[in-house]
Amino acid sequence: MDGTQIDPVTLEEGGLTVALPDGRRGYFNAWWLRDNCPSSFDAETRERTFDIFHHATTPRPAEAHIHEDALVVHWAGEHHVSRYPLAMLAAYAAGVRRHDPADLPRRPWFADHYPDLTRVAHPTLHEDPAERRRLMEALLVEGVAIIGDMPDTDAALTRTAGLLGTIRPSFFGAYFDVRTHVKPTNLAYTSKALELHTDVPAEELAPGIQYLHCRRNSVEGGLNLFLDGTAVANDLREDDPEAFRLLSETEIPFYKEHDGIDMRARQRVIELDHNGAVSGVTISQHMADIFDLPQRLMDSYYPAFVKFGRMLQDEKYVMRFTLRAGECICFDNHRIVHGRAAYAATTGERHLRGTYTDRGELRGLYRALVSEGRFH
């Protein structure tokens, strides 16, 4: 069977080489072909029903040919025939990742971005699929958007976050209220300045999308501080490749210990995607644990860490504004670094209600709505 030419299919030791519609010849492994026979998937759930682990022998094509734009394979030792659309084979011939509609190019932004922030209105968002698409794409591309005209109710935040995913509790609970507390468990619950950070890095998988619904804001001070962590990390990569390497390869410890909670996780300060591009950052000085790295490593790690932290303070990056009552800012918690200036608690009221959903769910919902044409 080896090397036998069955035009336009060549049978080889491990699989088949097939002539594809675009003129290429693609090689396909026999295990892969048997595992991915179209009959292996349930027509309703789209889940795989065939289990390759239970296949008793190494799959071997007894005969293969092209018929009506499909590869037809008769399997040796089985009463089974597989039919693969050539278009399906062409999509996997190069061994590259399947096209992902949610893998939109990130667009870095800087301190002057506030006037250009994507803004959607709460009533329209719930009525118009095109507005939901605008919001989703803003979060995927720029990592941040503002929803206006939010009702002054707890339910408004629940309903809005539910458009993009399922409420994702953290160790603060399903929701949290950012206002001055008599006995605060977090600096956010005081009127003090809150340094630039990403949320809850002490969780092994920190929440992906954060929502802050401003219910009251009449105090003096308290400017919101937001920046694009990918923009800063990209500049660090250009300016100091070795510092960038250390921050993108070395895990450091974060923690939260309070009232029966002892959360610990290790994170890389700079996150990279499958292409090696910066996809986000994790930074929080108030939740950083004592670094337990080798002391010699810290000779080089600390200068890189501090350099990046100082860059985060640079006016080139920090967007400063006041979130108004009735606005909800939503943002990628693995990309957008945020903080707050101090405010005078006795000068008025300041109350933000927050919650989280996950990035993966946002991307999954976006893919489904795009493929099903439900944005129109």
Summary of the structure (lengths in Angstrom):
residues: 376
radius of gyration: 26.1
end to end distance: 52.0
largest distance: 85.9
contacts: 1119
relative contact order: 0.16
helix: 29%
strand: 30%
